[in-house]
Amino acid sequence: MATVDPVPVRKREAPAEGRDVYDITLIGAGPVGLFGAFYAGLREMHTKIIEALPEPGGQLAVLYPEKYIYDVAGFPRILAKDLVRQLVEQTMAFNPTMCYGERVLDLKREENGILRLTTETATHWSRTVVICAGVGAFAPNKMDNPTITRFEGKGVYYFVKDKRPFRQKRILVVGGGDSAVDWALGLKDWASEVTLIHRRDGFRAHEASVTELMRSPVHVKLFYELKELHGNHAVQEAVIYDNKTMEEMRLPVDAVLLSLGFRADLGPITEWGLHIDKRSIVVNGRYETNIPGVYAAGDIAAPADSVALSLIATGFGEVTVAVNCAKNYIDPKSRIFPGHSSEKRL
Ligand SMILES: Cc1cc2nc3c(=O)[nH]c(=O)nc-3n(C[C@H](O)[C@H](O)[C@H](O)COP(=O)(O)OP(=O)(O)OC[C@H]3O[C@@H](n4cnc5c(N)ncnc54)[C@H](O)[C@@H]3O)c2cc1C
């Protein structure tokens, strides 16, 4: 296991050469990363979260936003998306820097002990890092069809980060899961027209949402699939087809929202020199990895000689230990025990 090799930096450094060195950076804004950022704020650490997706919540937001969770302490039952909302509210009490839509591709420890994280678009520096990457970075499933992918950024979307580009637009939503149905409903009063196509007649979405969809003004076309898109500088027309009769139909559209699910991939994390065992990062009792200053918690962490449960409740405990040990790592005079939050004023 890692030997503690503290970086003797107590004060926050002023940004030098454009570098703003954070005390702690959490990779992943799933429930564990969000709660970790809250604890880091409580410990007055200069905190950043980097998340591959454009939104927080990890598996809860991507895989089961409309499901109830029954085993989070203090909540007899809570919808996954509501737990994410509450976690974000709790975390934002300390205003951490949130970097969404950035996947961490590389992590290196520089000679002075500072950790350098590289994403597709930026470089970040931090004294400590807690990897809360769950089952890996989520990326949207795409269609292997160049007539469709060539319109990415020109009318083809995989997420709705902001409703404004859809105002008074003719929208085609493709998919039959929670996201597809929720967005068709969410955009129906905003867009001029919404059509949803789904290749089957069974939806994976929440029953109540499907009932609402069927009663709504959204044009629902079952057993239809997207064949290709046409347009000049932006998408103008979709060709869809009935997968039973193969009959084609042309739809004038301004935006296409492909809601085809997500895949998760540990990807680059396996190449950072971490001790990995069966898709998990091995940690010691302080949730330290084999790289000094780098911790892991939540679904991705496997404590050596202990039991790893992939649950939100255990992830919260793990990240609490990791963050408080990280505090002590950058400031060995500070206590690991954070004190009681009830004695603080937030
Ligand atoms: C259908 C289903 C139902 C469940 N029900 C329950 C339940 O009832 N109770 C319960 O306790 N647990 C439940 N779980 C498990 C629970 O969701 C997980 O234990 C929990 O989400 C783990 O949280 P996490 O923050 O560790 O990881 P995640 O939720 O997986 O979040 C990790 C985040 O890290 C991001 N990320 C990964 N790699 C990178 C990178 N390189 N750069 C930037 N970002 C990155 C990902 O995009 C993701 O947003 C359920 C899981 C599923 C699939």
The ligand as an ORCA input file, in Angstrom:
! r2SCAN-3c Opt
* xyz 0 1
  C     -30.456      0.339    -11.938
  C     -29.621      0.600    -10.686
  C     -30.252      0.741     -9.468
  C     -29.505      0.991     -8.310
  N     -30.150      1.092     -7.098
  C     -29.435      1.368     -5.985
  C     -30.086      1.481     -4.704
  O     -31.294      1.317     -4.590
  N     -29.296      1.759     -3.609
  C     -27.943      1.934     -3.703
  O     -27.292      2.211     -2.693
  N     -27.304      1.802     -4.896
  C     -28.020      1.534     -6.027
  N     -27.362      1.385     -7.220
  C     -25.891      1.536     -7.239
  C     -25.492      3.011     -7.150
  O     -26.102      3.749     -8.223
  C     -23.984      3.156     -7.199
  O     -23.445      2.473     -6.072
  C     -23.576      4.628     -7.165
  O     -24.062      5.323     -8.297
  C     -22.058      4.760     -7.114
  O     -21.752      6.117     -7.080
  P     -20.336      6.658     -7.614
  O     -20.403      8.142     -7.415
  O     -19.263      5.848     -6.997
  O     -20.299      6.298     -9.172
  P     -21.255      6.703    -10.390
  O     -22.649      6.928     -9.964
  O     -20.993      5.654    -11.427
  O     -20.655      8.084    -10.892
  C     -19.365      8.147    -11.438
  C     -19.244      9.396    -12.297
  O     -17.877      9.530    -12.680
  C     -17.819      9.987    -14.021
  N     -16.525      9.580    -14.582
  C     -16.041      8.333    -14.726
  N     -14.805      8.359    -15.269
  C     -14.505      9.657    -15.451
  C     -13.377     10.341    -15.991
  N     -12.304      9.675    -16.456
  N     -13.423     11.699    -16.055
  C     -14.506     12.387    -15.602
  N     -15.610     11.793    -15.095
  C     -15.604     10.453    -15.020
  C     -19.004      9.273    -14.685
  O     -19.405      9.950    -15.884
  C     -20.061      9.320    -13.573
  O     -20.886     10.461    -13.687
  C     -28.082      1.123     -8.382
  C     -27.442      0.996     -9.617
  C     -28.190      0.744    -10.768
  C     -27.492      0.595    -12.101
*
